[in-house]
């Protein structure tokens, strides 16, 4: 009898297992939280394009052009539970399911900006925005207008004037001091490698001709031998040090302004480059309070040695699905090309005898960088010039020889902007990711050739050359230095033209990428750069419900009308299944 009972229980167990709901099938237990229908869904769940841009055989493109490979997505509990056609997706609808008819809008994997400065973005949005201002006079007028509403004696901050475009006619303190005599003024440049101040700011900080200038910096002097208000490269830290530190609540406000802006622009995650102790404490607080609207991949600043040593002691994060993950270190190796701080192998074409700055001269701590690598951290080294890139690669390769296990951590060169032909293959050979900015090429093209000359410019912003030589690439905007909208980024990468569609045919067009490559560089390839390629970057069942919805189809427009990519708008940003932005 006992054997019969056991047999009956086993039979019942099999019966109930057969009746249990399939977690991937529609039904009351599997009602979706959100269903997107009638969309043009590009899952990226097909083979990657070849290094020369040749599409994979299974890419959804025929003789008539690109076509989406799905039309609906359903999500539940932060994961994708269905990808396919609308009719099947609606089978997952329950009483509480939100169904959004996208009426032909495009859905792609959630966008990732892999090199951003979100505190600075928020501060810029909260300050005088000098982006795209062409002249010193215009900038001064904007600051003077702001001064009318600011009590005398309070600091006025601004950012965004282009240190590259203005390099041959840099501003000084004269006009700014005349127009705004009663407020200390600090105006950061577009990429942060130059700073401009008025006399009230110099007085407030006690900056004189006798002030100590950091190694790798330049403080310009006027005809009388006094500081003229312009600071270049590491000398910008002299102004950083005298501007009153914003309060904790101000920083939190500005961080959230920046994160919300990134969400509004379609980004589900950012890699924040160069965070110090205070910034990290704020991010950790907001994560604990569940107030981060998008994912943050933290890159600790190597310049904050105490912070780095604390993290070396405890090791990098391994919880990939947290809203804040800390497993990378950002280091500066040389300066910027625009301000002639990038380290070159040979003299600047437009400044004979000058080759820029790098290494110790730019505050790079090689021993601490090696310690971080050996503790398991990914390091991301800012390198702009061809000498800067070569030396940074040498440093990484040297640590690999000392400790071969460090080579597995997907280290990165941030910008990889000017490369000698001999060094381009080394990134692929060493497994180092090139983290690059399509907007930089379009913004720098008016003067980059003057800095580099006709031969070296061929190795600058060389996306195709890097791909053809086996390098992994991720794209970003390095904001707030550049317009970070995906439409500008994609247009720059695909056309090598600026927003005015210049130059005709594209600037060194042989380096442009295709639409498949360009979209991947902001999605799955950026996910790879943060060790998340198994969780996100492709729209597939079981992956994170991180999605971006836009009103244009960049795949089709890249073929038919690339300039129209610039007219795109983000309609919806979804992070972990939650709609964090909706137009």
BAGULO-748361 format. One record per atom (N, C-alpha, C): residue in one letter; x, y, z. Coordinates in steps of 0.02 Angstrom, whole numbers, plus 50000, padded with zeros to 5 digits. Layout:
<sites>
AXYZ ...
</sites>
This chain:
<sites>
X500424994050000 X500005000050000 X500445006250000 X500975006050039 X501425011750043 X501695013549975 X501865008549935 X502135009949869 X501615013149824 X500985011349834 X500445014349794 X500365021649811 X500415023349876 X500355030349897 X500925034449868 X501525031849872 X502095035449844 X501995036549770 X501765031449735 X501645032049664 X501115037349650 X500605037549692 X500065042449682 X500325049549693 X500725050549744 X501005057149756 X501465059249699 X501855054649674 X502285056249618 X501885058149556 X501335054349546 X500905055849488 X500595062749495 X500345064149557 X500045070749569 X500565076249559 X501175075049582 X501705080049574 X501825081649500 X501845076349460 X501945077449388 X501355081249359 X500745079549382 X500145082849356 X500155090349371 X500305091949435 X500305099049454 X500875102849420 X501435099649409 X501985102949373 X501775104549302 X501405099949272 X501165101149204 X500675106849201 X500295107749256 X499785113049258 X500065119749281 X500665119749308 X500965126049333 X501085130849276 X501005137449288 X501105142349234 X501815142649210 X501885142949145 X502545143849114 X502745151149125 X503325152549156 X503505159449170 X503575163649107 X503645160649049 X503715164448987 X503065164648947 X502525161748976 X501885161448940 X501395166348970 X500915168948928 X500405173448955 X499945169849004 X499655173649048 X499205170849098 X499185175449158 X498705174449203 X498605179049259 X499245179949300 X499605174349310 X500215174849351 X500775178449314 X500695179349249 X501225182349210 X501005188649174 X500485191949201 X500255198149171 X500825203149169 X500935206149112 X501475210949104 X501325217449141 X501845220849161 X501775227549189 X501675232649134 X502035231649078 X502035236449023 X502085232648957 X501685234648909 X501715231848841 X501765237648792 X502275237448750 X502355242348696 X502135238848632 X501655241848596 X501395238648536 X501475243148475 X501385240048416 X501385243748352 X502015248048346 X502575245148361 X503205248848360 X503665245848307 X504185249548291 X504735247048249 X505295245148297 X505315238848316 X505795236448366 X506415233648332 X506985236448348 X507625233748325 X507965230748386 X507985224048389 X508225220748449 X508985220548454 X509345221448399 X510065220348393 X510255213048407 X509755208648408 X509885201648422 X510035197948356 X510525200648321 X510785197448260 X511545198248260 X511875195148214 X512595195348214 X512885202348208 X513465203348238 X513785209848235 X514075211148165 X514095217448144 X514415219048080 X515165217648084 X515455216248026 X516175215048023 X516575221348036 X517225220648047 X517655226448060 X517635231648004 X517475229547943 X517425234347888 X516725237047879 X516275235147925 X515585237547922 X515105232947886 X515345227447857 X514905222847821 X514395219947870 X513755220247851 X513225217847894 X513235210347899 X513015207747957 X512945200547967 X512385197947921 X512445191647903 X511955188747857 X511245188847884 X511175188547951 X510505188447980 X510255195348001 X510615200647983 X510375207447999 X509715208647962 X509245212247994 X508585213347962 X508615218847909 X508975217347856 X509025222047801 X509015218047736 X508595220247690 X508525216847626 X508705221747570 X508565219747509 X508695224147452 X508305230647456 X507755230447493 X507345236547499 X507535240747559 X508025238447598 X508255242447655 X508125239047722 X508225242847775 X508135240347843 X507395239347859 X507255234447902 X506575233447928 X506635230847999 X506185232648044 X506235230448113 X506155222848118 X506425219948170 X506355212748179 X505855210848232 X505475215548258 X504915214348303 X504475220548303 X503875219848332 X503425225648336 X503125226848405 X503315222548453 X503045223448521 X503525220548572 X503495223548632 X503905221348689 X503475221548751 X503505216248791 X503155216048855 X503665215248911 X503555218848967 X504005218549024 X503635216949088 X503995213849135 X503705212449201 X504265212049251 X504165215249308 X504655215049363 X505355216849340 X505405221749295 X506055224249274 X506385220249220 X506055215049194 X506355211049141 X505905210849079 X506205209349023 X505825208348961 X505545201248963 X504885200648952 X504575193948953 X504315191848884 X504295196548837 X504075194748770 X504345199848720 X504545197248662 X504735201348604 X504445197948543 X504055201648504 X503755198548445 X503235202948414 X502665200048395 X502135204048362 X501625206448413 X501235211248393 X500765214548439 X500235209748465 X499955205648422 X499425201148443 X499655196448499 X500235193548492 X500495189048543 X500675192848607 X500925198848599 X501105202848658 X500495204448700 X499935205748667 X499325207648704 X499045201948745 X499265195848731 X499055190148772 X499335190748843 X499835195048853 X500125196148919 X499765201748956 X499235204548927 X498895210248959 X498445207749016 X498505211149073 X498075209749129 X497715216049151 X497385215649208 X496985221349231 X497415227449246 X498035226449269 X498455232149288 X498995233749236 X498995230049181 X499505231149130 X499405237849095 X499945241549086 X499915247549045 X500105245648974 X499675247148926 X499805245848856 X499895252448820 X500465253148785 X500605259348749 X500645257748674 X500195260548636 X500215259948563 X500695265248537 X501275263048511 X501795267748490 X501695270348419 X501205267748385 X501015270448319 X501605271248271 X502035266148272 X502585266248224 X503235269348249 X503265271348312 X503895273948340 X504405268248345 X505035270148351 X505585265348352 X505805263748423 X505905257348437 X506155255048502 X506835251748491 X507335253948529 X507995250748527 X508205249148599 X508715245048607 X508965243948676 X509145250648708 X509085250948774 X509195257248809 X509885260248795 X509905266648782 X510525270148767 X510965270748829 X511625270248818 X512115271048872 X512625276148849 X512715281448888 X513265286148876 X513845283948919 X514375281648886 X514915278248922 X515465282748948 X515385289348942 X515865293948973 X515515300648981 X515305301949042 X514945308249054 X515155311049122 X514975317249133 X515115320749196 X514445323749219 X514045319749252 X513345321749262 X513275327149315 X513715327449365 X513695333049412 X513825339549375 X514325339449332 X514495345449294 X513935347249244 X513615342149216 X513045343549172 X512495347149211 X512335344649270 X511825347849310 X512015354849330 X512665355849347 X512895362449365 X512855367249306 X513025364649247 X512985368849187 X512265370849172 X511805366149180 X511105367749168 X510835372649220 X511185372949277 X510985377349332 X511365383949330 X511815384849281 X512245390749277 X512155394349210 X512595399049195 X512585402649131 X512865397949078 X512455396349029 X512655391548978 X512955395148918 X513605394248908 X513965397648855 X514085393148794 X513755387448792 X513835382948735 X513625386448671 X514025385648619 X513885388448552 X513945396148550 X514175399248605 X514295406448602 X514945407648563 X514915412048515 X515475412748468 X516005417748489 X515815422748529 X516295428048544 X516335429748618 X516885432648637 X516975434948706 X516435439948724 X516275444448678 X515775449648693 X515095446748709 X514895441648671 X514245438448685 X514245435148753 X514795431748769 X514835428448834 X514795433448891 X515155438848885 X515155444048938 X514455446948945 X514105448048890 X513425450748893 X512955446048932 X513035439548921 X512615434748956 X512755434749031 X513395435349049 X513565435549120 X513315441949152 X513375447449116 X513125453849142 X512375453649153 X512015450349109 X511295449649117 X511125445549179 X511495440149190 X511385436049250 X511535440149313 X512045444449310 X512245448249369 X511685452849394 X511225454749350 X510675459249370 X510225456049422 X510205449249423 X509755445849469 X510125442349526 X510775443649531 X511185440349583 X511435445649632 X511345444749697 X511585449649745 X512335450849738 X512545457149747 X513255458849741 X513665454649789 X514245452549764 X514695448549805 X514615441049795 X514045438849769 X513945431749758 X514285429649693 X514525423449692 X514865420949633 X514365419649576 X514605420849516 X514235419049455 X514645413749418 X514335408149405 X514685402649371 X514385401649302 X514815399649256 X514585398149188 X515035392949158 X514835390249101 X515235385049068 X515015384348996 X515485381848956 X515295379948887 X515665383548832 X516065388848847 X516415392148792 X516965387348766 X517085387448702 X517485382348668 X518225384148668 X518615380748711 X519325382248716 X519715380348653 X519455375848614 X519775374048551 X519665379248497 X519045381048487 X518875386048436 X519145392948453 X519215394448518 X519435401048539 X520195401348551 X520555396048536 X521255395548557 X521705400948530 X521545403748473 X521975408948443 X521755415948463 X521225416448502 X520995423048526 X520665422048594 X521045419148641 X520775417848707 X520555424348741 X520025424048781 X519795429948818 X520245431348878 X520175437348905 X520515438948967 X520015442349014 X520265445249068 X519825447849120 X519555454849105 X519815458349055 X519675465449047 X518935466849037 X518635464348984 X517925465648971 X517495462849026 X517655456849049 X517255453649100 X517265457649165 X517835460249183 X517895464149245 X517525470949239 X517555473949180 X517205480349170 X516445479349173 X516195473949142 X515475472849139 X515195470249204 X515595466349241 X515355463249303 X515885464249357 X515905470349385 X516435471849434 X516285469549504 X515645468249520 X515445467149589 X515285459849606 X515425455349560 X515305448249571 X515925444349549 X516185439849590 X516705435349565 X516405430849510 X516755430149455 X516485426249399 X516995420749379 X516745414649374 X517145408949351 X516775405749292 X517105405549234 X516795402849173 X517215396949148 X516965390949158 X517325384949136 X517235384149061 X517715380849029 X517685379948957 X517285373648939 X517205372648874 X516785367248849 X517025360448873 X517675359248871 X517935352748890 X518315352848956 X518325358548990 X518625359049056 X519375359849057 X519675361548999 X520405362348997 X520615369648994 X520145374149004 X520295381249010 X519775384349056 X519965389749090 X519505393149135 X519635400649130 X519115404549141 X519135411749130 X518815415149191 X519145420149217 X518895423549276 X518975431049271 X518585434649311 X518665441949313 X519105443849373 X519245450249379 X519695452549432 X519405451149501 X518745451749508 X518435450549573 X518555443349596 X518565438649549 X518695431649566 X519425430749587 X519875433949550 X520585433449567 X520715436349636 X520385442049650 X520465445249716 X520185440749771 X519605437849757 X519275433649808 X519715427649825 X520085425049777 X520495419249789 X521215420949804 X521385427249804 X522075429249818 X522565426949765 X522345426449704 X522785424149650 X523175430049622 X523845429549623 X524275434749598 X524815431549553 X525235435749528 X525785433249485 X526245428649524 X526235429149590 X526675424849632 X526345418249651 X525715417249632 X525375411049651 X525715405049619 X525715399549655 X526025393449630 X525585390349576 X525885388749520 X525515385849463 X525635378349462 X525105374349460 X525195367049459 X525615364849399 X525995359549408 X526375356749353 X525885354749298 X526055356549236 X525615354949180 X525085360249169 X525145366049203 X524655371349194 X524985377749170 X524565382349145 X524805388849123 X524325394249146 X524595399349181 X524205405249200 X524445411049157 X524025413549115 X524215418949070 X524285425449109 X524775429649088 X524895436049120 X524755441749071 X524565447649098 X524465453449055 X525115457349046 X525075462949013 X525685466848999 X526035469349062 X525655469849117 X525945472149179 X526225466449222 X526165460349195 X526425454649232 X525935451749283 X525305453849280 X524805451249326 X524375445949291 X524055441549329 X523615436549298 X523085439949255 X523005437649193 X522535440849148 X521845437649149 X521745432549193 X521085429449200 X520995423049161 X521505420849122 X521445414749084 X521915409449112 X521655403449122 X522025397849151 X521935391849106 X522495388349091 X522465382749044 X522705376249076 X522405370849053 X522575364049074 X522555363549150 X523075361049183 X523005359849255 X522975366249296 X523125371949267 X523055378249303 X522325379849318 X521865376649282 X521155377749297 X520985375849368 X521375371349398 X521235369249466 X521345375049515 X521725380149495 X521815385949538 X521155389649549 X520745389849496 X520085392949503 X519595388249538 X519645381749521 X519215376949555 X519285377649631 X519905378849653 X520045378949725 X519755385049760 X519635390449723 X519405396549757 X518645397549752 X518315393949706 X517595394549702 X517285391149763 X516845394649799 X516545391549858 X516225384849841 X516345380049884 X516075373349872 X515325373549879 X514955370749830 X514225370649837 X514015366349895 X513445367849923 X513185363949979 X512995356949956 X512915352550004 X512705345749989 X512045345749952 X511575349849975 X510925349949942 X510965352749872 X511415357649861 X511495360249793 X511775354849747 X512265351149771 X512545345749730 X512035340349715 X511625338649764 X511095333749752 X510615336249699 X510425342649706 X509965345649657 X510265345449587 X510895347249582 X511215347449516 X511315340449488 X511475335549531 X511535328749508 X510875326249479 X510335327549514 X509685325249490 X509475328949427 X509655335349421 X509525339049359 X509885335549301 X510515333749313 X510905330449261 X510625323649243 X510465319549293 X510205312849280 X509525313249245 X509105317749267 X508445318449235 X508515320649162 X509015324949149 X509125327049080 X509355321149037 X509795317049064 X510015311149027 X509435306449014 X508995305649063 X508405301449053 X507955304348998 X507875310948999 X507465314248948 X507765313448879 X508415312448876 X508755311648812 X508855304348794 X508495299848828 X508465292948807 X508955288248839 X509365290648885 X509885286448914 X509635282648975 X509745276248975 X509545272049032 X510115271249081 X510735272949059 X511325272149102 X511855276949079 X512285278849126 X512875282949111 X513475279849145 X514075280949117 X514695279449150 X514975286249171 X514975287649236 X515185294149261 X515935294149274 X516295298249236 X517025298049236 X517325302849287 X517735300249333 X518125304449378 X517765306949439 X517465302449477 X517085304349538 X517545304649598 X517485310049637 X517875310649698 X517465308349759 X517755309049818 X517435306349878 X516755309449890 X516705316049881 X516065319349895 X515535317149846 X515705316849783 X515225314649732 X514995307549745 X515465303249764 X515285296249777 X514815295749837 X514945299749888 X514505299449947 X513795301449929 X513725306249884 X513055308449863 X512715302949821 X513085300049775 X512795294649735 X512595288749780 X513005287049828 X512845281549872 X512225283149914 X512165289349934 X511565291349972 X510935290749929 X510975293149868 X510385292949825 X510205285749806 X510715281449798 X510555274449785 X510195271349844 X510445272849904 X510135270049964 X509415272549971 X509285278649949 X508615281549954 X508185279849893 X508455275849847 X508105273749786 X507885279849745 X508345284649737 X508185290849701 X508565291549635 X508945286549616 X509305286949552 X508825285049496 X508675289549450 X508195288049397 X508475283449343 X509135283649333 X509455279349283 X510065276049315 X510345271049282 X510915267349310 X511555271549305 X511975271049356 X512605274649357 X513175269549367 X513635269549319 X514245265449323 X514795270349344 X515035269549405 X515485274549434 X516205273149416 X516555278449393 X517265278249379 X517615282949428 X517955280049477 X518275283949530 X518855288049503 X518945293949531 X519495298249508 X520155295949539 X520645294449497 X521305292449521 X521635298249559 X521415304349546 X521695310149580 X521495310449653 X520955306949672 X520745306649742 X521065300349772 X521705300949791 X522095295149811 X521795291549872 X521535295349920 X521245292249980 X520635287949960 X520225290549915 X519635286749893 X519845280349857 X520355280849814 X520575275049777 X520845269749826 X521225271749875 X521495266949922 X520945263549963 X520425267349980 X519855264350015 X519525258849973 X519445260349909 X519125255449865 X519585249649849 X520235250849845 X520705245249835 X520645240449893 X520555243149953 X520495239050013 X519885234350009 X519325236949983 X518715232749983 X518575229549915 X518895231949863 X518815228849797 X518215231449759 X518205230249692 X517665232949650 X516995229549664 X516455233149648 X515785230249653 X515705224349605 X515305219649626 X515135214049582 X514385213349571 X513995217749603 X513265217449597 X513045221449535 X513085218349478 X512975221749414 X512295224949408 X511785222249443 X511115224749432 X510915230449479 X511365232849522 X511225238549564 X511185244949522 X510825249849546 X510775256149510 X511435259949511 X511865258549561 X512535261549564 X513035255849569 X513485255349521 X514005250249520 X514675253649514 X515145251849558 X515805254949560 X516335249649547 X516615249749487 X517145244849472 X517665247549423 X517685254249415 X518155257249368 X518495263249400 X519085264949373 X519475270649395 X519635274949334 X519525281449340 X519675286049285 X520325289849301 X520775290049252 X521415293449261 X521535298149203 X521815304049217 X522025308749165 X522765307449149 X522925306749085 X523625305949067 X523905312049032 X523515315248988 X523755321348956 X523185326348951 X523315332148920 X522815337348915 X522405336748852 X522105342248831 X521655342348773 X522015345148712 X521775343048654 X522075345348592 X521925352748580 X521315354848596 X521125361748583 X521555366848619 X521715365348682 X522125369948722 X522865368348715 X523035364048668 X523725361948654 X524045358548714 X523635355048753 X523895351348810 X523995343948795 X523685341448741 X523775334448723 X524505333148707 X524765327548730 X525475325948720 X525585322848651 X525995326148610 X526135323848543 X526845321148536 X526925316648489 X527595313848476 X528055318948445 X527775323548407 X528155328748374 X527815335448388 X528145340848372 X527895347548388 X527195348648359 X526825352948394 X526195355248365 X526335358848300 X525935357548250 X526025360648185 X525965368248190 X525525370548235 X525415377748241 X525755380848302 X526205377048335 X526595379748390 X527255375948394 X527725377548350 X528375374148349 X528715374448418 X529035368948436 X529375368548500 X528945366348558 X528285365248545 X527825363348598 X527515356548582 X527505352048632 X527225345348621 X526705343348673 X526475348048715 X525965346448764 X526255343448827 X525815340548869 X526005338148935 X525715331248946 X526035327348991 X525765320749005 X526065317949069 X525795312349091 X526085308549146 X526125312449211 X526695312249243 X526795315849306 X526635323249298 X526775325849239 X526645332849226 X525905334549222 X525485329349222 X524765330549221 X524425327049279 X524825325349329 X524535322649391 X524365315249387 X524675311549342 X524535304349336 X524975300449385 X524655296649429 X525005292649480 X525055285549454 X525625283949423 X525705277449390 X525675271649439 X525975272449497 X525985267049547 X525285265549573 X524905270849588 X524225269949613 X523775266949560 X523885269049497 X523505266149442 X523635258549437 X524265256549444 X524435249449442 X524115245649500 X524115248749559 X523815245549617 X523075244349606 X522735249249576 X522015248449563 X521895242849513 X522315242449462 X522245237049413 X522335230149447 X522835229649489 X522975223249522 X522435221449574 X522055226449596 X521495225149642 X520865223149605 X520905222849538 X520325220549499 X519925225949467 X520145232249472 X519765237649442 X519915238349367 X519405240149331 X519495242449262 X519765249549266 X520295251149227 X520525257949226 X520365261049158 X520185267249160 X520005271049099 X520465277149098 X520945277049052 X521455282249051 X521295287348996 X521215293549016 X521125299048969 X521775300048931 X521755299048865 X522345300248823 X522105303148757 X522395309048739 X522175312648680 X522705312448625 X523315314548640 X523835315048588 X524145308348570 X524505308148514 X524795301748493 X525335299448542 X525715303948571 X526195301948623 X525825299948687 X525295303548705 X524905301848764 X524605294848758 X524335293348699 X524045286648688 X524585281248690 X525155282548658 X525685277448657 X525925276048728 X526035281348767 X526295280548834 X525775277048878 X525125278748870 X524605275548909 X524565268048893 X524625266348829 X524635259248810 X525245255648838 X525815259048838 X526415256048867 X526325254648941 X526005259248976 X525895258449048 X525435252449060 X524885251949023 X524435246249032 X524785239749016 X525145239648961 X525485233548941 X526005231448992 X526335236349023 X526835234849074 X526515231349134 X525925233649155 X525575230449211 X525345223449191 X525125222649129 X524925215949106 X525505210949112 X526105213349096 X526695208849101 X526825206949174 X526755211849219 X526875210549290 X526355205749319 X525725206849299 X525165202949326 X524675201549269 X524765195849235 X524355194249176 X523605194349189 X523395193149251 X522675193149266 X522355200049256 X522755205349260 X522485212049251 X522245213349180 X522485209349133 X522295210449063 X521565208749049 X521235205449096 X520545203149085 X520015208349103 X520225214149127 X519735218849156 X519495224249108 X519555223049043 X519255227448993 X519445234749004 X520085235949010 X520315242749021 X520165247048960 X520155253548970 X519915258148919 X520395263948909 X520425266348848 X520735272748834 X520165277548819 X520105282648861 X519565287548852 X519795292648800 X519465292848745 X519555297348688 X519965294148632 X520545291248648 X520965288148596 X520945292648533 X521055298948544 X520875303948494 X521375304548436 X522015304448451 X522535304948399 X523005298948409 X523025294548359 X523415288448366 X523935288048310 X524555286248327 X525055284848276 X524865278248242 X524965277548177 X524785271348142 X525065265048175 X525655265448205 X525945259548238 X525565257448300 X525195262148330 X524855260648392 X524125258648384 X523825260048326 X523125258448316 X522985250948325 X523415246348300 X523275239248311 X523355236948383 X523685240848425 X523845238448492 X523235237848536 X522725241948525 X522125241448568 X521795234648560 X521715232548497 X521425225948486 X521855220348512 X522505221048502 X522965215848525 X522965215248601 X522885220848636 X522915220848709 X522225220248742 X521695220248701 X521025219848729 X520795226148764 X521015231848739 X520855238248769 X520305241648729 X519805244248763 X519235247348731 X519385254648715 X519195256748654 X519245263748635 X518575267148650 X518585271648699 X517985275348720 X518015282148687 X517575283348638 X517665289048592 X517025293148585 X517105299248558 X516555304048554 X516465306448482 X515965303948446 X515835306548379 X515745314048376 X515395317248425 X515325324548422 X515995328248423 X516495325548458 X517135328948462 X517435329948392 X517385324848351 X517675325448284 X517355331148245 X516695331848252 X516355337048214 X516475343948244 X516585344348308 X516715350848340 X517445352948332 X517895348148327 X518605349648323 X518865350548252 X518475348548202 X518735348148134 X518955354848106 X518695360348132 X518885366848105 X519595368848124 X519865365848177 X520545367748198 X521015361848210 X520755355748212 X521175349948227 X521735349048176 X521585350348112 X522095349748061 X522655354748071 X522505360648097 X523015365648110 X523485363248165 X523215359848216 X523635357448271 X524085351648248 X523815347348204 X524145340948190 X524505340648123 X524285344648074 X524585344148008 X524265338647967 X524415338147902 X524055333747856 X524175326347866 X524725324347898 X524855317247907 X524555314547971 X524685318148027 X524425315548091 X523675315748095 X523345320248059 X522625320748062 X522295314248037 X522655310447997 X522385304147970 X522285298948024 X522645299648080 X522565295048136 X522135297848191 X521775303148177 X521355306348228 X520615304548218 X520275303248274 X519555301648272 X519445295848223 X519885290848226 X519925285748173 X519525279548192 X518865280348194 X518425274948217 X518485268748173 X518475269748107 X518505263948063 X519185260448067 X519715264248069 X520385261248074 X520435257048137 X520175259448193 X520195255748255 X519795249248249 X519205249648220 X518795243648212 X519135238648166 X519415241048112 X519745236448065 X520345233048096 X520625236048147 X521195233148181 X521005229448245 X520355227948252 X520135223548305 X519965226748371 X519935233348375 X519775236648439 X519025236548452 X518845235448515 X518155236548536 X518055243948546 X517445246448529 X517305253548532 X516675254648573 X516665260048611 X516055262548641 X516015270048628 X515405272548616 X515305279648600 X514965283348657 X515115289848662 X514835294148713 X514935301348691 X514805306048736 X514865313148718 X515335316948764 X515555313848820 X515975317448868 X515645323948889 X514985323548901 X514635329648919 X514845332048988 X514775338449004 X514405343448965 X514805346948911 X515375344048891 X515785347248840 X515485347048771 X515035342348758 X514735341748692 X513985340448700 X513625341848647 X512925340048643 X512885332448645 X512545329748696 X512545322548706 X511935319148676 X511515322648639 X510925319348612 X511125313748564 X510765308348567 X510925302548525 X510885304248451 X510455308948433 X510355310548363 X510965314048334 X511265318448373 X511885321648353 X512455316548351 X512475312248401 X512995307148403 X512955302348344 X512355299848330 X512285295248273 X512435298648207 X512185304748199 X512305308448137 X513055309548127 X513405311448180 X514125312548175 X514485306148155 X514305300548186 X514645294248173 X514505291648102 X513895292548079 X513685289648015 X513885294047956 X513895300647965 X514025305147908 X514705308647912 X515005309247971 X515605313447981 X515465320547957 X514845322847968 X514655329647952 X514385333048015 X514445339848017 X514175343548073 X513425344648064 X513145348648109 X512425349848107 X512205353848046 X512665357048012 X512525360647950 X512675356347889 X512775349847901 X512915345047847 X513565346747810 X514045349247847 X514695350847819 X515245346547850 X515775344847813 X515865346447743 X515485341547698 X515385343447638 X515035339147591 X515415332547583 X515065327147588 X515375320547582 X515675317947647 X515745322247698 X516005320047763 X516745321647772 X516935322947834 X517625324647852 X518015318147862 X518505316947817 X518855310647817 X518345304947822 X517915304847771 X517325300447772 X517505293047776 X518105291247759 X518305284247763 X518285281547835 X518235286047884 X518225283947954 X517515283347982 X517005284847943 X516325284547969 X516115277247980 X515595276348020 X515315269848034 X514605269248007 X514365263148000 X513685262047978 X513195262748035 X512555262548018 X512035263448069 X512035257848120 X512135251648097 X512155245948144 X512715246748194 X513315248348169 X513885249448214 X513765255248261 X513495260748235 X513415266748276 X512905265648332 X512345262348317 X511855261048369 X512145256248421 X512515251248398 X512825246648445 X513325250148491 X513675255148464 X514185258648504 X513875262548561 X513215263948558 X512855267348612 X512425262448653 X512445256048636 X512015251248671 X512415245148693 X512425239848652 X512735233548673 X513495234248682 X513825238348640 X514545239148649 X514695243148712 X514265247848730 X514355251448793 X514195246948852 X513715242348842 X513575237448895 X514185233048906 X514515231048853 X515125227048859 X515665230848898 X515715237248886 X516225241348919 X516105241748994 X515515239849018 X515375239849089 X515185232849114 X515385227649076 X515295220649096 X514555218649101 X514125221849062 X513415220549067 X513105217849002 X513525215248958 X513265213048893 X512795207148899 X512805203448955 X512335197948964 X511675200248994 X511645206449017 X511045208949051 X510645213949009 X510985217548965 X510655222948930 X511005224048862 X510765228948824 X511075230348760 X510755226748701 X510345221748715 X509965218048665 X509255217148693 X508755217748651 X508065216748673 X507895209348665 X507865205848722 X507745198648720 X507435196548787 X507065191148786 X506735188748847 X507265187048899 X507145189448961 X507595188249016 X508095193849029 X508155198348982 X508615204048992 X508255209749028 X508655214449052 X508365220149087 X507875223949041 X507355226349070 X506865230449033 X507105237649031 X507655238648996 X507955245248984 X507885246848910 X507455251648893 X507265252848824 X507245260348809 X507375262048747 X507325268948724 X506855269148664 X506385273948666 X505895274748613 X505995281548580 X506045281748514 X506145288048478 X505675288548419 X505585294548393 X505085295648340 X505365295048270 X506005293048263 X506295291948198 X506585284848195 X506715282448135 X507045276048126 X507755277548100 X508255277448144 X508935279348122 X509235274548071 X509015268248072 X509265263448023 X509045265347953 X508405266747945 X508135268547879 X508405275347857 X508415280247903 X508635286947885 X509365287147866 X509775282947897 X510485282747880 X510585281247806 X510145277247778 X510175275547707 X509845280747662 X509265283347685 X508845287347641 X508925294847650 X509025297147712 X509055304347725 X509415305747791 X510075304747793 X510435305247856 X510335311847894 X510255317347858 X510175323747892 X509555323947936 X509055319847919 X508435319847959 X508525316348026 X509075312848035 X509205309948101 X509235315448154 X509485321248135 X509555326848182 X508885329448208 X508345327748172 X507675330148192 X507335325448241 X507665320048259 X507355315148303 X507205317748373 X506725314448404 X506535316148473 X506445309648513 X506625309948576 X506505304348621 X505795304748645 X505445299048641 X504745298748663 X504675295548732 X505115290848747 X505045287148810 X505705283948828 X505865284048893 X506455280548919 X506225275948975 X506405269648970 X506175264549017 X506785261349050 X506805261649116 X507355258749155 X507085253749204 X507325247649200 X507095242449246 X506335241649244 X506055242749185 X505335242149175 X504935248349194 X505255253249224 X504905259449244 X504995264849191 X504465268249175 X504505273849128 X504775279849166 X505415281549154 X505725287049191 X505685293649152 X505505293249088 X505375299249049 X504865297648996 X504405302348986 X503905301548933 X503725308448906 X503795309148840 X503635315648810 X502885316648812 
</sites>
